[in-house]
Amino acid sequence: MDEKADIVVIGGGPAGSISALTARNYYPDKKILLIKNAEEGVTPCGIPYMFFSLKNPDENKMGLQMLEKNNIEIVVDEVVKIDRT
């Protein structure tokens, strides 16, 4: 992969998504790339089930809309090596 970015976030779960959005707040002019290994992620904890029931499996998916809205590029791939040069 020859993609160039100013900031690269590896992992598209809740922590990775929040990290990318936080980076966007601090660095509005930088190119931010988020690399995740699955097309769609799911909410990885049981907190939503404590307050209500999710009857449809689609309700348990983490959306990418907020990342896309904030001009964060998303790549679905696996990171196996980092070349920092």
N, CA, C and O atoms as a CHARMM CRD file, in Angstrom:
* protein
*
  340
    1    1 MET  N      0.84700  -1.16900   0.00000 PROA 1      0.00000
    2    1 MET  CA     0.00000   0.00000   0.00000 PROA 1      0.00000
    3    1 MET  C      0.89300   1.23200   0.00000 PROA 1      0.00000
    4    1 MET  O      1.75100   1.37700   0.87100 PROA 1      0.00000
    5    2 ASP  N      0.70400   2.09200  -0.93700 PROA 2      0.00000
    6    2 ASP  CA     1.52000   3.29200  -1.06000 PROA 2      0.00000
    7    2 ASP  C      0.78500   4.54500  -0.61000 PROA 2      0.00000
    8    2 ASP  O      1.14300   5.65100  -1.01400 PROA 2      0.00000
    9    3 GLU  N     -0.21800   4.38900   0.20600 PROA 3      0.00000
   10    3 GLU  CA    -1.02500   5.51600   0.67500 PROA 3      0.00000
   11    3 GLU  C     -0.19100   6.41400   1.58500 PROA 3      0.00000
   12    3 GLU  O      0.51800   5.92400   2.46500 PROA 3      0.00000
   13    4 LYS  N     -0.27400   7.71100   1.37600 PROA 4      0.00000
   14    4 LYS  CA     0.42800   8.68300   2.22500 PROA 4      0.00000
   15    4 LYS  C     -0.60700   9.43800   3.04700 PROA 4      0.00000
   16    4 LYS  O     -1.67000   9.80300   2.54400 PROA 4      0.00000
   17    5 ALA  N     -0.28800   9.66400   4.30400 PROA 5      0.00000
   18    5 ALA  CA    -1.17400  10.41500   5.18700 PROA 5      0.00000
   19    5 ALA  C     -0.32600  11.09400   6.25100 PROA 5      0.00000
   20    5 ALA  O      0.77800  10.64700   6.56200 PROA 5      0.00000
   21    6 ASP  N     -0.84900  12.17100   6.79800 PROA 6      0.00000
   22    6 ASP  CA    -0.16900  12.85400   7.89500 PROA 6      0.00000
   23    6 ASP  C     -0.36300  12.10700   9.20900 PROA 6      0.00000
   24    6 ASP  O      0.55100  12.02100  10.02900 PROA 6      0.00000
   25    7 ILE  N     -1.56200  11.57100   9.39500 PROA 7      0.00000
   26    7 ILE  CA    -1.90300  10.83500  10.61500 PROA 7      0.00000
   27    7 ILE  C     -2.54800   9.52300  10.19600 PROA 7      0.00000
   28    7 ILE  O     -3.48400   9.51100   9.39600 PROA 7      0.00000
   29    8 VAL  N     -2.04300   8.41000  10.74300 PROA 8      0.00000
   30    8 VAL  CA    -2.60300   7.09100  10.45300 PROA 8      0.00000
   31    8 VAL  C     -3.09600   6.49000  11.76000 PROA 8      0.00000
   32    8 VAL  O     -2.35900   6.42800  12.74400 PROA 8      0.00000
   33    9 VAL  N     -4.34200   6.05100  11.76100 PROA 9      0.00000
   34    9 VAL  CA    -4.92400   5.37000  12.91000 PROA 9      0.00000
   35    9 VAL  C     -5.15400   3.92800  12.49000 PROA 9      0.00000
   36    9 VAL  O     -5.82600   3.66300  11.49300 PROA 9      0.00000
   37   10 ILE  N     -4.59300   2.99600  13.25600 PROA 10     0.00000
   38   10 ILE  CA    -4.75600   1.57800  12.95400 PROA 10     0.00000
   39   10 ILE  C     -5.78300   1.01700  13.91900 PROA 10     0.00000
   40   10 ILE  O     -5.57800   1.01800  15.13300 PROA 10     0.00000
   41   11 GLY  N     -6.88400   0.54000  13.37200 PROA 11     0.00000
   42   11 GLY  CA    -7.96300  -0.01400  14.17200 PROA 11     0.00000
   43   11 GLY  C     -9.21100   0.83200  14.05700 PROA 11     0.00000
   44   11 GLY  O     -9.17900   2.03900  14.29600 PROA 11     0.00000
   45   12 GLY  N    -10.30700   0.20100  13.69300 PROA 12     0.00000
   46   12 GLY  CA   -11.54200   0.93200  13.46700 PROA 12     0.00000
   47   12 GLY  C    -12.60200   0.71100  14.51900 PROA 12     0.00000
   48   12 GLY  O    -13.78000   0.97700  14.28100 PROA 12     0.00000
   49   13 GLY  N    -12.19700   0.22300  15.68900 PROA 13     0.00000
   50   13 GLY  CA   -13.15300   0.06600  16.78200 PROA 13     0.00000
   51   13 GLY  C    -13.44300   1.41200  17.42900 PROA 13     0.00000
   52   13 GLY  O    -13.07700   2.45400  16.88600 PROA 13     0.00000
   53   14 PRO  N    -14.09300   1.39800  18.57600 PROA 14     0.00000
   54   14 PRO  CA   -14.43200   2.65400  19.24000 PROA 14     0.00000
   55   14 PRO  C    -13.21100   3.52900  19.53400 PROA 14     0.00000
   56   14 PRO  O    -13.26300   4.74000  19.31800 PROA 14     0.00000
   57   15 ALA  N    -12.12300   2.94600  20.01800 PROA 15     0.00000
   58   15 ALA  CA   -10.93200   3.74400  20.34800 PROA 15     0.00000
   59   15 ALA  C    -10.30500   4.34500  19.09700 PROA 15     0.00000
   60   15 ALA  O     -9.90800   5.51000  19.10100 PROA 15     0.00000
   61   16 GLY  N    -10.21300   3.55900  18.02900 PROA 16     0.00000
   62   16 GLY  CA    -9.64100   4.07200  16.78500 PROA 16     0.00000
   63   16 GLY  C    -10.48700   5.17500  16.17600 PROA 16     0.00000
   64   16 GLY  O     -9.96100   6.18400  15.70500 PROA 16     0.00000
   65   17 SER  N    -11.78900   4.98200  16.18600 PROA 17     0.00000
   66   17 SER  CA   -12.68900   5.99200  15.62300 PROA 17     0.00000
   67   17 SER  C    -12.60600   7.30000  16.40000 PROA 17     0.00000
   68   17 SER  O    -12.52800   8.37500  15.80500 PROA 17     0.00000
   69   18 ILE  N    -12.62100   7.21000  17.72900 PROA 18     0.00000
   70   18 ILE  CA   -12.52500   8.41400  18.55300 PROA 18     0.00000
   71   18 ILE  C    -11.16100   9.07000  18.38000 PROA 18     0.00000
   72   18 ILE  O    -11.05900  10.29600  18.37300 PROA 18     0.00000
   73   19 SER  N    -10.11300   8.26400  18.24000 PROA 19     0.00000
   74   19 SER  CA    -8.77100   8.82400  18.01900 PROA 19     0.00000
   75   19 SER  C     -8.71700   9.61000  16.71800 PROA 19     0.00000
   76   19 SER  O     -8.15700  10.70500  16.67500 PROA 19     0.00000
   77   20 ALA  N     -9.29500   9.06000  15.66200 PROA 20     0.00000
   78   20 ALA  CA    -9.30000   9.74900  14.37100 PROA 20     0.00000
   79   20 ALA  C    -10.10900  11.04200  14.44900 PROA 20     0.00000
   80   20 ALA  O     -9.68700  12.06600  13.91100 PROA 20     0.00000
   81   21 LEU  N    -11.25600  11.00700  15.10500 PROA 21     0.00000
   82   21 LEU  CA   -12.08000  12.21200  15.23800 PROA 21     0.00000
   83   21 LEU  C    -11.39300  13.26600  16.10800 PROA 21     0.00000
   84   21 LEU  O    -11.48900  14.46100  15.82900 PROA 21     0.00000
   85   22 THR  N    -10.70800  12.83000  17.15000 PROA 22     0.00000
   86   22 THR  CA    -9.96800  13.76500  17.99900 PROA 22     0.00000
   87   22 THR  C     -8.82400  14.39700  17.22100 PROA 22     0.00000
   88   22 THR  O     -8.58100  15.59900  17.32900 PROA 22     0.00000
   89   23 ALA  N     -8.12300  13.58500  16.43500 PROA 23     0.00000
   90   23 ALA  CA    -7.04200  14.12000  15.59600 PROA 23     0.00000
   91   23 ALA  C     -7.58600  15.16400  14.62800 PROA 23     0.00000
   92   23 ALA  O     -6.93800  16.18200  14.38200 PROA 23     0.00000
   93   24 ARG  N     -8.76600  14.91800  14.08300 PROA 24     0.00000
   94   24 ARG  CA    -9.37200  15.88700  13.16300 PROA 24     0.00000
   95   24 ARG  C     -9.63900  17.21500  13.87800 PROA 24     0.00000
   96   24 ARG  O     -9.43500  18.28200  13.30000 PROA 24     0.00000
   97   25 ASN  N    -10.09300  17.15100  15.12800 PROA 25     0.00000
   98   25 ASN  CA   -10.34300  18.38300  15.89000 PROA 25     0.00000
   99   25 ASN  C     -9.06700  19.17700  16.11400 PROA 25     0.00000
  100   25 ASN  O     -9.07400  20.40500  16.01900 PROA 25     0.00000
  101   26 TYR  N     -7.98000  18.49300  16.40800 PROA 26     0.00000
  102   26 TYR  CA    -6.71200  19.17300  16.69000 PROA 26     0.00000
  103   26 TYR  C     -5.95300  19.56500  15.42800 PROA 26     0.00000
  104   26 TYR  O     -5.22100  20.55500  15.42300 PROA 26     0.00000
  105   27 TYR  N     -6.12500  18.79700  14.36700 PROA 27     0.00000
  106   27 TYR  CA    -5.37900  19.03200  13.12500 PROA 27     0.00000
  107   27 TYR  C     -6.33900  19.06800  11.93400 PROA 27     0.00000
  108   27 TYR  O     -6.37600  18.11800  11.15200 PROA 27     0.00000
  109   28 PRO  N     -7.11000  20.13600  11.78300 PROA 28     0.00000
  110   28 PRO  CA    -8.14300  20.19100  10.74200 PROA 28     0.00000
  111   28 PRO  C     -7.60900  20.14100   9.31500 PROA 28     0.00000
  112   28 PRO  O     -8.35300  19.79200   8.39900 PROA 28     0.00000
  113   29 ASP  N     -6.33900  20.48200   9.10500 PROA 29     0.00000
  114   29 ASP  CA    -5.79900  20.51200   7.74400 PROA 29     0.00000
  115   29 ASP  C     -4.97900  19.28000   7.38000 PROA 29     0.00000
  116   29 ASP  O     -4.47900  19.19200   6.25800 PROA 29     0.00000
  117   30 LYS  N     -4.83000  18.33900   8.28500 PROA 30     0.00000
  118   30 LYS  CA    -4.01800  17.14800   8.02700 PROA 30     0.00000
  119   30 LYS  C     -4.84200  16.06400   7.33600 PROA 30     0.00000
  120   30 LYS  O     -6.05900  15.98800   7.50800 PROA 30     0.00000
  121   31 LYS  N     -4.16200  15.22800   6.55400 PROA 31     0.00000
  122   31 LYS  CA    -4.81500  14.07200   5.93800 PROA 31     0.00000
  123   31 LYS  C     -4.78100  12.93400   6.95300 PROA 31     0.00000
  124   31 LYS  O     -3.71300  12.51100   7.39600 PROA 31     0.00000
  125   32 ILE  N     -5.96500  12.44700   7.31200 PROA 32     0.00000
  126   32 ILE  CA    -6.08600  11.38800   8.31500 PROA 32     0.00000
  127   32 ILE  C     -6.59500  10.12500   7.63300 PROA 32     0.00000
  128   32 ILE  O     -7.56800  10.15200   6.87800 PROA 32     0.00000
  129   33 LEU  N     -5.91700   9.02200   7.91600 PROA 33     0.00000
  130   33 LEU  CA    -6.25200   7.72400   7.34000 PROA 33     0.00000
  131   33 LEU  C     -6.52100   6.75400   8.47500 PROA 33     0.00000
  132   33 LEU  O     -5.68700   6.59500   9.36700 PROA 33     0.00000
  133   34 LEU  N     -7.66800   6.10800   8.45300 PROA 34     0.00000
  134   34 LEU  CA    -8.00600   5.08200   9.43000 PROA 34     0.00000
  135   34 LEU  C     -8.01300   3.74400   8.70100 PROA 34     0.00000
  136   34 LEU  O     -8.71100   3.57700   7.70100 PROA 34     0.00000
  137   35 ILE  N     -7.23400   2.79200   9.20700 PROA 35     0.00000
  138   35 ILE  CA    -7.15800   1.46500   8.59300 PROA 35     0.00000
  139   35 ILE  C     -7.81700   0.47900   9.54100 PROA 35     0.00000
  140   35 ILE  O     -7.44400   0.37900  10.71000 PROA 35     0.00000
  141   36 LYS  N     -8.79300  -0.24400   9.02900 PROA 36     0.00000
  142   36 LYS  CA    -9.51000  -1.23800   9.83000 PROA 36     0.00000
  143   36 LYS  C     -9.56100  -2.54600   9.07200 PROA 36     0.00000
  144   36 LYS  O     -9.47300  -2.55400   7.84400 PROA 36     0.00000
  145   37 ASN  N     -9.70100  -3.65500   9.78200 PROA 37     0.00000
  146   37 ASN  CA    -9.62700  -4.95500   9.12500 PROA 37     0.00000
  147   37 ASN  C    -10.98000  -5.56700   8.78000 PROA 37     0.00000
  148   37 ASN  O    -11.03500  -6.70200   8.30800 PROA 37     0.00000
  149   38 ALA  N    -12.06300  -4.84500   9.00500 PROA 38     0.00000
  150   38 ALA  CA   -13.39000  -5.36500   8.67300 PROA 38     0.00000
  151   38 ALA  C    -14.23600  -4.24800   8.07700 PROA 38     0.00000
  152   38 ALA  O    -14.14500  -3.09100   8.49000 PROA 38     0.00000
  153   39 GLU  N    -15.05100  -4.60900   7.11000 PROA 39     0.00000
  154   39 GLU  CA   -15.90400  -3.61800   6.44500 PROA 39     0.00000
  155   39 GLU  C    -16.85500  -2.96000   7.44000 PROA 39     0.00000
  156   39 GLU  O    -16.99800  -1.73800   7.46600 PROA 39     0.00000
  157   40 GLU  N    -17.50200  -3.78900   8.25800 PROA 40     0.00000
  158   40 GLU  CA   -18.43500  -3.27000   9.26000 PROA 40     0.00000
  159   40 GLU  C    -18.02900  -3.80000  10.61900 PROA 40     0.00000
  160   40 GLU  O    -17.73700  -4.98600  10.76900 PROA 40     0.00000
  161   41 GLY  N    -18.01100  -2.92500  11.60400 PROA 41     0.00000
  162   41 GLY  CA   -17.71600  -3.33800  12.96200 PROA 41     0.00000
  163   41 GLY  C    -18.99400  -3.41500  13.76700 PROA 41     0.00000
  164   41 GLY  O    -20.02500  -2.86600  13.37900 PROA 41     0.00000
  165   42 VAL  N    -18.91400  -4.10100  14.88600 PROA 42     0.00000
  166   42 VAL  CA   -20.06800  -4.17900  15.77800 PROA 42     0.00000
  167   42 VAL  C    -19.70800  -3.50500  17.08900 PROA 42     0.00000
  168   42 VAL  O    -18.53300  -3.35700  17.42200 PROA 42     0.00000
  169   43 THR  N    -20.72400  -3.10000  17.82500 PROA 43     0.00000
  170   43 THR  CA   -20.49100  -2.53100  19.14200 PROA 43     0.00000
  171   43 THR  C    -19.90800  -3.63400  20.01500 PROA 43     0.00000
  172   43 THR  O    -20.57800  -4.63900  20.25300 PROA 43     0.00000
  173   44 PRO  N    -18.66000  -3.47000  20.50700 PROA 44     0.00000
  174   44 PRO  CA   -17.96700  -4.58600  21.14100 PROA 44     0.00000
  175   44 PRO  C    -18.23900  -4.77200  22.62900 PROA 44     0.00000
  176   44 PRO  O    -17.47200  -5.46000  23.30200 PROA 44     0.00000
  177   45 CYS  N    -19.28300  -4.19500  23.15400 PROA 45     0.00000
  178   45 CYS  CA   -19.53800  -4.37500  24.57800 PROA 45     0.00000
  179   45 CYS  C    -21.02900  -4.57100  24.80900 PROA 45     0.00000
  180   45 CYS  O    -21.84100  -4.39100  23.90100 PROA 45     0.00000
  181   46 GLY  N    -21.37000  -4.93700  26.01300 PROA 46     0.00000
  182   46 GLY  CA   -22.75900  -5.22800  26.32300 PROA 46     0.00000
  183   46 GLY  C    -23.54500  -4.06100  26.87200 PROA 46     0.00000
  184   46 GLY  O    -24.71300  -4.22900  27.22200 PROA 46     0.00000
  185   47 ILE  N    -22.95100  -2.87900  26.96000 PROA 47     0.00000
  186   47 ILE  CA   -23.64500  -1.73300  27.55200 PROA 47     0.00000
  187   47 ILE  C    -24.99100  -1.45500  26.88500 PROA 47     0.00000
  188   47 ILE  O    -25.96300  -1.19600  27.59400 PROA 47     0.00000
  189   48 PRO  N    -25.09500  -1.49500  25.53200 PROA 48     0.00000
  190   48 PRO  CA   -26.41800  -1.22300  24.94900 PROA 48     0.00000
  191   48 PRO  C    -27.49400  -2.19000  25.41900 PROA 48     0.00000
  192   48 PRO  O    -28.67400  -1.83900  25.44900 PROA 48     0.00000
  193   49 TYR  N    -27.09600  -3.40700  25.78800 PROA 49     0.00000
  194   49 TYR  CA   -28.08000  -4.40200  26.19500 PROA 49     0.00000
  195   49 TYR  C    -28.55200  -4.18600  27.63400 PROA 49     0.00000
  196   49 TYR  O    -29.56900  -4.75000  28.03900 PROA 49     0.00000
  197   50 MET  N    -27.83300  -3.38300  28.40400 PROA 50     0.00000
  198   50 MET  CA   -28.23800  -3.11400  29.78300 PROA 50     0.00000
  199   50 MET  C    -29.47700  -2.22800  29.83500 PROA 50     0.00000
  200   50 MET  O    -30.26600  -2.31100  30.77600 PROA 50     0.00000
  201   51 PHE  N    -29.64500  -1.38700  28.82800 PROA 51     0.00000
  202   51 PHE  CA   -30.71400  -0.39400  28.86800 PROA 51     0.00000
  203   51 PHE  C    -31.87400  -0.71500  27.93600 PROA 51     0.00000
  204   51 PHE  O    -32.99700  -0.26800  28.16900 PROA 51     0.00000
  205   52 PHE  N    -31.61700  -1.47200  26.90100 PROA 52     0.00000
  206   52 PHE  CA   -32.67100  -1.84500  25.96600 PROA 52     0.00000
  207   52 PHE  C    -32.20700  -3.04600  25.16300 PROA 52     0.00000
  208   52 PHE  O    -31.04200  -3.43800  25.22500 PROA 52     0.00000
  209   53 SER  N    -33.11100  -3.61200  24.42300 PROA 53     0.00000
  210   53 SER  CA   -32.80300  -4.79000  23.61200 PROA 53     0.00000
  211   53 SER  C    -32.63100  -4.38300  22.15600 PROA 53     0.00000
  212   53 SER  O    -33.42300  -3.60700  21.62300 PROA 53     0.00000
  213   54 LEU  N    -31.60300  -4.90500  21.52400 PROA 54     0.00000
  214   54 LEU  CA   -31.40100  -4.68100  20.09400 PROA 54     0.00000
  215   54 LEU  C    -32.01500  -5.86600  19.35700 PROA 54     0.00000
  216   54 LEU  O    -31.46600  -6.96800  19.37000 PROA 54     0.00000
  217   55 LYS  N    -33.13100  -5.63700  18.73100 PROA 55     0.00000
  218   55 LYS  CA   -33.84700  -6.72300  18.07200 PROA 55     0.00000
  219   55 LYS  C    -33.30300  -7.02500  16.68200 PROA 55     0.00000
  220   55 LYS  O    -33.42100  -8.15200  16.20000 PROA 55     0.00000
  221   56 ASN  N    -32.71600  -6.03700  16.04300 PROA 56     0.00000
  222   56 ASN  CA   -32.20000  -6.19000  14.68900 PROA 56     0.00000
  223   56 ASN  C    -30.67200  -6.17800  14.74500 PROA 56     0.00000
  224   56 ASN  O    -30.10100  -5.22900  15.28300 PROA 56     0.00000
  225   57 PRO  N    -29.98100  -7.20300  14.20600 PROA 57     0.00000
  226   57 PRO  CA   -28.50800  -7.21200  14.23300 PROA 57     0.00000
  227   57 PRO  C    -27.89000  -5.97700  13.58600 PROA 57     0.00000
  228   57 PRO  O    -26.78600  -5.57900  13.95600 PROA 57     0.00000
  229   58 ASP  N    -28.58200  -5.36400  12.62700 PROA 58     0.00000
  230   58 ASP  CA   -28.04500  -4.16200  11.98300 PROA 58     0.00000
  231   58 ASP  C    -27.92800  -2.99300  12.96100 PROA 58     0.00000
  232   58 ASP  O    -27.13700  -2.07800  12.73300 PROA 58     0.00000
  233   59 GLU  N    -28.70400  -3.01100  14.04600 PROA 59     0.00000
  234   59 GLU  CA   -28.63500  -1.94900  15.04500 PROA 59     0.00000
  235   59 GLU  C    -27.34800  -2.01800  15.85400 PROA 59     0.00000
  236   59 GLU  O    -26.99800  -1.06200  16.54500 PROA 59     0.00000
  237   60 ASN  N    -26.64100  -3.13900  15.77200 PROA 60     0.00000
  238   60 ASN  CA   -25.42700  -3.34500  16.55500 PROA 60     0.00000
  239   60 ASN  C    -24.16900  -2.97600  15.77300 PROA 60     0.00000
  240   60 ASN  O    -23.06100  -3.20000  16.26000 PROA 60     0.00000
  241   61 LYS  N    -24.31600  -2.41500  14.57700 PROA 61     0.00000
  242   61 LYS  CA   -23.16600  -2.06500  13.74700 PROA 61     0.00000
  243   61 LYS  C    -22.71700  -0.63900  14.03400 PROA 61     0.00000
  244   61 LYS  O    -23.53000   0.26100  14.24600 PROA 61     0.00000
  245   62 MET  N    -21.40000  -0.46000  14.03300 PROA 62     0.00000
  246   62 MET  CA   -20.83900   0.88200  14.19200 PROA 62     0.00000
  247   62 MET  C    -20.79300   1.54000  12.82900 PROA 62     0.00000
  248   62 MET  O    -20.19900   0.99900  11.89600 PROA 62     0.00000
  249   63 GLY  N    -21.40300   2.68000  12.70700 PROA 63     0.00000
  250   63 GLY  CA   -21.42900   3.38100  11.43100 PROA 63     0.00000
  251   63 GLY  C    -20.14600   4.14700  11.15700 PROA 63     0.00000
  252   63 GLY  O    -19.38400   4.46000  12.07200 PROA 63     0.00000
  253   64 LEU  N    -19.92100   4.44100   9.89600 PROA 64     0.00000
  254   64 LEU  CA   -18.74000   5.19300   9.47200 PROA 64     0.00000
  255   64 LEU  C    -19.09800   6.61800   9.08400 PROA 64     0.00000
  256   64 LEU  O    -18.22900   7.38600   8.67200 PROA 64     0.00000
  257   65 GLN  N    -20.36400   6.97400   9.21100 PROA 65     0.00000
  258   65 GLN  CA   -20.82800   8.27100   8.74000 PROA 65     0.00000
  259   65 GLN  C    -20.07400   9.42900   9.38200 PROA 65     0.00000
  260   65 GLN  O    -19.71000  10.38000   8.69000 PROA 65     0.00000
  261   66 MET  N    -19.83300   9.37000  10.68300 PROA 66     0.00000
  262   66 MET  CA   -19.16900  10.47500  11.36800 PROA 66     0.00000
  263   66 MET  C    -17.72800  10.62700  10.88200 PROA 66     0.00000
  264   66 MET  O    -17.23600  11.74800  10.75000 PROA 66     0.00000
  265   67 LEU  N    -17.05100   9.51500  10.61600 PROA 67     0.00000
  266   67 LEU  CA   -15.68300   9.58700  10.09800 PROA 67     0.00000
  267   67 LEU  C    -15.67800  10.20300   8.70600 PROA 67     0.00000
  268   67 LEU  O    -14.88100  11.09400   8.41500 PROA 67     0.00000
  269   68 GLU  N    -16.57100   9.72300   7.85100 PROA 68     0.00000
  270   68 GLU  CA   -16.63500  10.23700   6.48000 PROA 68     0.00000
  271   68 GLU  C    -17.01600  11.71600   6.47100 PROA 68     0.00000
  272   68 GLU  O    -16.47800  12.49600   5.68500 PROA 68     0.00000
  273   69 LYS  N    -17.93700  12.09600   7.34000 PROA 69     0.00000
  274   69 LYS  CA   -18.37700  13.49500   7.42600 PROA 69     0.00000
  275   69 LYS  C    -17.22300  14.41400   7.82700 PROA 69     0.00000
  276   69 LYS  O    -17.20000  15.58600   7.44900 PROA 69     0.00000
  277   70 ASN  N    -16.27100  13.88700   8.58600 PROA 70     0.00000
  278   70 ASN  CA   -15.12700  14.66500   9.05100 PROA 70     0.00000
  279   70 ASN  C    -13.89700  14.47500   8.17100 PROA 70     0.00000
  280   70 ASN  O    -12.77200  14.73900   8.59700 PROA 70     0.00000
  281   71 ASN  N    -14.11600  14.01700   6.94800 PROA 71     0.00000
  282   71 ASN  CA   -13.04400  13.90000   5.95700 PROA 71     0.00000
  283   71 ASN  C    -11.90300  13.00500   6.43300 PROA 71     0.00000
  284   71 ASN  O    -10.72900  13.32300   6.24600 PROA 71     0.00000
  285   72 ILE  N    -12.26300  11.88500   7.04900 PROA 72     0.00000
  286   72 ILE  CA   -11.28700  10.88300   7.45900 PROA 72     0.00000
  287   72 ILE  C    -11.40000   9.73300   6.47000 PROA 72     0.00000
  288   72 ILE  O    -12.45700   9.11900   6.32900 PROA 72     0.00000
  289   73 GLU  N    -10.29400   9.44900   5.78800 PROA 73     0.00000
  290   73 GLU  CA   -10.29700   8.37900   4.79300 PROA 73     0.00000
  291   73 GLU  C    -10.25200   7.03400   5.50700 PROA 73     0.00000
  292   73 GLU  O     -9.50300   6.85600   6.46700 PROA 73     0.00000
  293   74 ILE  N    -11.05900   6.09000   5.03100 PROA 74     0.00000
  294   74 ILE  CA   -11.15100   4.76800   5.63400 PROA 74     0.00000
  295   74 ILE  C    -10.67700   3.73500   4.62300 PROA 74     0.00000
  296   74 ILE  O    -11.12800   3.71100   3.47800 PROA 74     0.00000
  297   75 VAL  N     -9.75500   2.88000   5.06700 PROA 75     0.00000
  298   75 VAL  CA    -9.25500   1.79300   4.23000 PROA 75     0.00000
  299   75 VAL  C     -9.50200   0.49300   4.97800 PROA 75     0.00000
  300   75 VAL  O     -9.14000   0.36800   6.14800 PROA 75     0.00000
  301   76 VAL  N    -10.12100  -0.47700   4.30500 PROA 76     0.00000
  302   76 VAL  CA   -10.32300  -1.79400   4.89500 PROA 76     0.00000
  303   76 VAL  C     -9.18500  -2.68100   4.40900 PROA 76     0.00000
  304   76 VAL  O     -9.12700  -3.06200   3.23900 PROA 76     0.00000
  305   77 ASP  N     -8.28600  -3.00000   5.33000 PROA 77     0.00000
  306   77 ASP  CA    -7.10600  -3.79700   5.00800 PROA 77     0.00000
  307   77 ASP  C     -6.47300  -4.22500   6.32500 PROA 77     0.00000
  308   77 ASP  O     -6.91400  -3.81600   7.39900 PROA 77     0.00000
  309   78 GLU  N     -5.44600  -5.04200   6.23400 PROA 78     0.00000
  310   78 GLU  CA    -4.71900  -5.48600   7.41100 PROA 78     0.00000
  311   78 GLU  C     -3.33700  -4.85800   7.40000 PROA 78     0.00000
  312   78 GLU  O     -2.64300  -4.89800   6.38400 PROA 78     0.00000
  313   79 VAL  N     -2.93700  -4.28600   8.51100 PROA 79     0.00000
  314   79 VAL  CA    -1.60500  -3.69500   8.62900 PROA 79     0.00000
  315   79 VAL  C     -0.64500  -4.79400   9.07100 PROA 79     0.00000
  316   79 VAL  O     -0.83800  -5.41600  10.11600 PROA 79     0.00000
  317   80 VAL  N      0.39400  -5.02800   8.26400 PROA 80     0.00000
  318   80 VAL  CA     1.38400  -6.05200   8.60000 PROA 80     0.00000
  319   80 VAL  C      2.78200  -5.46400   8.77300 PROA 80     0.00000
  320   80 VAL  O      3.66600  -6.11800   9.32500 PROA 80     0.00000
  321   81 LYS  N      2.98700  -4.23300   8.30400 PROA 81     0.00000
  322   81 LYS  CA     4.29700  -3.60300   8.40300 PROA 81     0.00000
  323   81 LYS  C      4.11500  -2.09200   8.31000 PROA 81     0.00000
  324   81 LYS  O      3.24300  -1.59800   7.59600 PROA 81     0.00000
  325   82 ILE  N      4.95300  -1.37100   9.04500 PROA 82     0.00000
  326   82 ILE  CA     4.92300   0.08600   8.99500 PROA 82     0.00000
  327   82 ILE  C      6.29900   0.58000   8.56200 PROA 82     0.00000
  328   82 ILE  O      7.30600   0.27200   9.19900 PROA 82     0.00000
  329   83 ASP  N      6.33400   1.34400   7.48200 PROA 83     0.00000
  330   83 ASP  CA     7.56600   1.95900   6.99800 PROA 83     0.00000
  331   83 ASP  C      7.49600   3.43500   7.34600 PROA 83     0.00000
  332   83 ASP  O      6.74600   4.17900   6.71400 PROA 83     0.00000
  333   84 ARG  N      8.25500   3.87300   8.33000 PROA 84     0.00000
  334   84 ARG  CA     8.16900   5.24800   8.82900 PROA 84     0.00000
  335   84 ARG  C      9.04200   6.21700   8.05600 PROA 84     0.00000
  336   84 ARG  O      9.19300   7.36700   8.46700 PROA 84     0.00000
  337   85 THR  N      9.62000   5.78000   6.94300 PROA 85     0.00000
  338   85 THR  CA    10.48100   6.68400   6.17200 PROA 85     0.00000
  339   85 THR  C      9.69100   7.52300   5.21100 PROA 85     0.00000
  340   85 THR  O     10.26400   8.33600   4.48500 PROA 85     0.00000
